[in-house]
Amino acid sequence: MIEKTDLSFERAVLIGIVTREQDEDKLDEYLDELEFLTYTAGGEVIKRFTQKMDVPNPKTFIGSGKMEDVHQFVKEEEIGAVIFDDELSPAQQKNIEKILKCKILDRTGLILDIFAQRAKTSYARTQVELAQYEYLLPRLAGMWTHLERQRGGIGMRGPGETEIETDRRIVRDKISLLKKKLATIDKQMEVQRGNRGQLVRVALVGYTNVGKSTLMNVISKSDVFAENKLFATLDTTVRKVVIRNLPFLLSDTVGFIRKLPTQLVESFKSTLDEVREADLLLHVVDISHPNFEEHIDSVNQILTEIEAIGKPTLMVFNKIDAYKPEKLDEDDLITEKTSAHYSLKEWKKTWMNRLGDNVLFISALNKENLEDFRRKVYEAVREIHITRFPYNNFLYPEYDKYGEKK
């Protein structure tokens, strides 16, 4: 069972490195996201440390001089957690803990910590617990020298670390048990999906915190939990929606993120069956985010991993109310115009133009362009519905293909 405790804000510092594959701009972007993850987990970022390196130090991830700077700052400022942007090896984590003598987390551990907080149903808790134990197993050697100080994420969640469960064999047995439990629940959910009949299935997919749950609430008139934090939704929510005369099933799934831990991708593959079995995907994008194009690539990569790429898809660019292009000084002859300066009208003329009618610009929060959204969704669902039930095409002669009365 995932241990839960009251969450209090913990002072933290972030650490990242500039490499040949990751320049300063890219690192800043990743650290911004890591800071948001830290805030979501309940932490408060006090400072960032960065270093230029060809490759990470195999012993301590960063160099000895930079590590001494971090150590001094942690000691003086009473920092509770040091969070690394990349996954640490078990040896690195052990060595760093010996030097800094505080809680050490990497991006994977932090995301697992957030998932532990957000898991509400038995199914989600089991999935998270499995991911936690798989992450824990190779790190056992370095952890058990600290039995006097219980470890875990920012809120001290995680598998309960008793003396008995520190044994590798018991952890492996626990992993095996959790996998069997998930397999049983998966069969039950497969039966449930089969019992829904032949209604067209539509799935909301997208990067975390793009507004999928808000859109779900607006369209289905439900009360799915939505919050301006990462991974507000873990459990898949399915609602029956009717647009005009046509019913279909709409599901809201867990958001994706770059550098998503392998353990979580594996654990949540069964949850993403809703996506894999969907007839239509609504790929929701936060167009107000400066790196939304990379978010699209990240989502498509995970869709490829779960064999859900290539399905009929509507690209839904959300949060147009928050979109603000950078201003270009026309008198400045040095600065070149980039995509950061594009207006929404200019964006529509880029690669988005090749998507044809499968592009929508909306604000789920302010309910802008939602009628156009409903019309496009209706048209796409109706096309699939008629293919599946050709005789139903004659049941509603009073409606045109847009669902409007003739």
C-alpha positions, 0 to 999 in steps of 0.5 A: 500500500502506498504510504500517505502523510500530510504534505508540508512544503519542503525547501529544494534546489535543482541541479542540471547539466549542459551537454553536447545534446542539451544546450543552455536554453534546453536545460532552462526549459527542462528545469522550468518543468522540473520546478513545476513538478517540484511545486506540484509535489509540494516543494519550494525551489530555492535555487538552481545549480547548473554545470557544463559537462561533456558527460555526467560524472559517473560517481556524483553526476556533477563535478567535485567543485560544483558539488562542494558549492551545492553542499555549502548552500544546502548546509547554510540554507537548511535545504531538505531536498536536492533534485536532479533533472536526469535519472541518477544511477543507484551508485550516484544516488548513494555517493551524493547522499553521503556528501550532501546528507539530505534527501536526493531525488531525480526526475523519475523519483519526483514524478513517482512521488507525484503519482503516489499523491495523485493515485485515488483508485485501487487500480491507480495505486497498484500501478504506482506502487508497482512502478515504485518498487521497480524503481526501488529494487536496484537502489536497495544496496545504498538505501539500507544504510539510512534506516534511521532516516526514512527516505522517500519523495518530497512528502515522504511517500513511497513503499513503506520502508520497514526492515523486512521489506528491505530484503530484495527477495521480498521486494521481488515477491511484492512486484510479482504480486502487484503484477498479478493483481494488475493482470486481474484488474485488467481482465475486469476492465477489458470486460467492462470495455466490452460491455459498453457496446459498439458506441464510438470511443473518443479519447483525450490525449496530450501533454500534462496540464494542457487542459484535457480535464477542463475540456472533458468537464465542458463537453460532458458536463461532468466534474472531473478533477482539474487543477493547474498542476502537473498530473492532476488526473491519473485515473482514466475517466469515461463519460457518455456524451451526446452531441446533437443526436449522436452518443459516444464515449469520451475518455480522459487519460493521464497526461504525458511528459518528457523523460517519462519514467520507463517504470510508469510507461510500463505500469500505465500501459494497461490504463492507456488501453482506452487510448489504444482502443479509441476510434478517434483521438483528440490531441489537446495542445497548450498553444500558450506554452512556448515549447508546445511543438516539442510537447506534440512530439513527446505525445506522439512518441508515447502514442507510438510506444503504446501502438496508438499512433495513426488513428483518426486525430483532431488537433485541438489547440487549447488556451488561446486566451493565454497565447501571447506572441513575442513582440518584434521591434520593427526598428530592430534590424538584428532580431529575426522573426521566429515562430515565437513572434507568430500570431495565431493566424500566422500559425495556421499558415505553417505546418498546421495548414497541412492538417486541413480541417483536423485543426481547432483553436479553442479555450476550454476555460473561457468556452471560446470556439466550442461550437466549432469544436462540437461540430468537428467532433460530431462530424468525425464521430458520425463518419465512424458511426455510419461506417459501423452502422450504415443503416443508422444514416437513415434514422435521422433524415432531419439532420445534415452531416453537421448535426444541424436540423435541415 
